[in-house]
Amino acid sequence: MEERQKNLLKAIVETYIKTVKPVGSKALCAKFKCSSATIRNEMAHLEELGYLEKNHISSGRIPSEKGYKYYVENLMEAEKLNGKDMLKLQTIFANNELQLSDAITQCMEIISEMTNYTSVVLGSSSGDNMLLQINVIPLNASQVVAVVCTDKGHVENKTFNLKEGTDLSELAKVSELVNKRLVGTPINEVSERLELEIKPIIQKQIKQYETIYHIFYDAFSDFVNNNSNIHVSGRAKIFEQPEYNNVDEMKRLANKLEDMAFIKKIEHSSDPGDEVKIYIGEETEFDPNVTIIRKKYTIDGEEKTIAIIGPKRMDYQRIVGLLNYVDAEIDNRKGE
């Protein structure tokens, strides 16, 4: 591709991103100081190469999937944040009362509001955590707190009200049994093993086995629920984009955005490195009509992912700039 054709493709992509209208030759004549005929010839050549498509209604062109890919790989420059956007995100990261993970989630919510795209935060799966220990600690005669610890250093506690006459020594016996048999089990498999392996034993040995069993079952269930590894913001925001004014298209994409197993696929990729990655159309493995821009980061040795989902006509420069800024703020907080 010649230099003028590269600049022409860049101009068409960025114009279409802003206007959502096919770009005609007349709109580009002044910028390139060429005749309309010259621009049309260059556009026809870019169309032959597969970088542009002709709109069936207008004589103007729009970028093809191949055109977007060439643009992000060769022509795009990340946009620097303006003062307003920077202040919004900076304020959150500067709040040291927020844990870093919560600050990241809040920032991605704001980015969704700012851009009208869907944002995703993917943490490590609770299944990556192995049970290290559970302790049941009496608070008084009628209350105990169950404390679940994992090998990753995650801790969850839940307070339970006891039925009158509950024998605390029986709670201690079951706690010892669980720790003896289930330590090292992936945390999201503990409840199943509790049902199959522990419950039959305590039925024979513990008088109030159902009450005590449910304390342990609820404690582990709460841990899994509270450590949900997926946070999606702005599911409806993406449907404000004109690409999704078709009801069937909206329903199809909405179902995917509600399917957590499907969302989880965003995390997986064979691409090495932790720089910003851009996946367009079919290569997203999510939906052929979207772009996913993703960035991986690490907190306390655990790899996590932030991502933005939008139409292929996404404001690539702005989103890459935003994710680069968030990544830099994460590094700043980790360095404090």
BELNORCOR-V540137 format. One record per residue. N is the residue number from 0. RES is the residue in one small letter. SS is DSSP state (H for helix, E for strand, C for the rest). Layout:
N|RES|SS / N|RES|SS
This chain:
0|m|C / 1|e|C / 2|e|H / 3|r|H / 4|q|H / 5|k|H / 6|n|H / 7|l|H / 8|l|H / 9|k|H / 10|a|H / 11|i|H / 12|v|H / 13|e|H / 14|t|H / 15|y|H / 16|i|H / 17|k|H / 18|t|H / 19|v|C / 20|k|C / 21|p|C / 22|v|E / 23|g|C / 24|s|C / 25|k|H / 26|a|H / 27|l|H / 28|c|H / 29|a|H / 30|k|H / 31|f|H / 32|k|C / 33|c|C / 34|s|C / 35|s|H / 36|a|H / 37|t|H / 38|i|H / 39|r|H / 40|n|H / 41|e|H / 42|m|H / 43|a|H / 44|h|H / 45|l|H / 46|e|H / 47|e|H / 48|l|C / 49|g|C / 50|y|C / 51|l|E / 52|e|E / 53|k|E / 54|n|C / 55|h|C / 56|i|C / 57|s|C / 58|s|C / 59|g|C / 60|r|E / 61|i|E / 62|p|E / 63|s|C / 64|e|H / 65|k|H / 66|g|H / 67|y|H / 68|k|H / 69|y|H / 70|y|H / 71|v|H / 72|e|H / 73|n|H / 74|l|H / 75|m|C / 76|e|C / 77|a|C / 78|e|C / 79|k|C / 80|l|C / 81|n|C / 82|g|H / 83|k|H / 84|d|H / 85|m|H / 86|l|H / 87|k|H / 88|l|H / 89|q|H / 90|t|H / 91|i|H / 92|f|H / 93|a|C / 94|n|C / 95|n|C / 96|e|C / 97|l|C / 98|q|C / 99|l|H / 100|s|H / 101|d|H / 102|a|H / 103|i|H / 104|t|H / 105|q|H / 106|c|H / 107|m|H / 108|e|H / 109|i|H / 110|i|H / 111|s|H / 112|e|H / 113|m|H / 114|t|H / 115|n|C / 116|y|C / 117|t|E / 118|s|E / 119|v|E / 120|v|E / 121|l|E / 122|g|C / 123|s|C / 124|s|C / 125|s|H / 126|g|H / 127|d|H / 128|n|C / 129|m|E / 130|l|E / 131|l|E / 132|q|E / 133|i|E / 134|n|E / 135|v|E / 136|i|E / 137|p|E / 138|l|E / 139|n|E / 140|a|C / 141|s|C / 142|q|E / 143|v|E / 144|v|E / 145|a|E / 146|v|E / 147|v|E / 148|c|E / 149|t|E / 150|d|C / 151|k|C / 152|g|C / 153|h|C / 154|v|E / 155|e|E / 156|n|E / 157|k|E / 158|t|E / 159|f|E / 160|n|E / 161|l|C / 162|k|C / 163|e|C / 164|g|C / 165|t|C / 166|d|C / 167|l|H / 168|s|H / 169|e|H / 170|l|H / 171|a|H / 172|k|H / 173|v|H / 174|s|H / 175|e|H / 176|l|H / 177|v|H / 178|n|H / 179|k|H / 180|r|H / 181|l|H / 182|v|C / 183|g|C / 184|t|C / 185|p|E / 186|i|H / 187|n|H / 188|e|H / 189|v|H / 190|s|H / 191|e|H / 192|r|H / 193|l|H / 194|e|H / 195|l|H / 196|e|H / 197|i|H / 198|k|H / 199|p|H / 200|i|H / 201|i|H / 202|q|H / 203|k|H / 204|q|H / 205|i|C / 206|k|C / 207|q|C / 208|y|H / 209|e|H / 210|t|H / 211|i|H / 212|y|H / 213|h|H / 214|i|H / 215|f|H / 216|y|H / 217|d|H / 218|a|H / 219|f|H / 220|s|H / 221|d|H / 222|f|H / 223|v|H / 224|n|H / 225|n|H / 226|n|C / 227|s|C / 228|n|C / 229|i|E / 230|h|E / 231|v|E / 232|s|E / 233|g|C / 234|r|C / 235|a|C / 236|k|H / 237|i|H / 238|f|H / 239|e|H / 240|q|C / 241|p|H / 242|e|H / 243|y|H / 244|n|C / 245|n|C / 246|v|H / 247|d|H / 248|e|H / 249|m|H / 250|k|H / 251|r|H / 252|l|H / 253|a|H / 254|n|H / 255|k|H / 256|l|H / 257|e|H / 258|d|C / 259|m|H / 260|a|H / 261|f|H / 262|i|H / 263|k|H / 264|k|H / 265|i|H / 266|e|H / 267|h|C / 268|s|C / 269|s|C / 270|d|C / 271|p|C / 272|g|C / 273|d|C / 274|e|C / 275|v|C / 276|k|E / 277|i|E / 278|y|E / 279|i|E / 280|g|H / 281|e|H / 282|e|H / 283|t|H / 284|e|C / 285|f|C / 286|d|C / 287|p|C / 288|n|C / 289|v|E / 290|t|E / 291|i|E / 292|i|E / 293|r|E / 294|k|E / 295|k|E / 296|y|E / 297|t|E / 298|i|E / 299|d|C / 300|g|C / 301|e|E / 302|e|E / 303|k|E / 304|t|E / 305|i|E / 306|a|E / 307|i|E / 308|i|E / 309|g|E / 310|p|E / 311|k|C / 312|r|C / 313|m|C / 314|d|C / 315|y|H / 316|q|H / 317|r|H / 318|i|H / 319|v|H / 320|g|H / 321|l|H / 322|l|H / 323|n|H / 324|y|H / 325|v|H / 326|d|H / 327|a|H / 328|e|H / 329|i|H / 330|d|H / 331|n|H / 332|r|H / 333|k|H / 334|g|H / 335|e|C
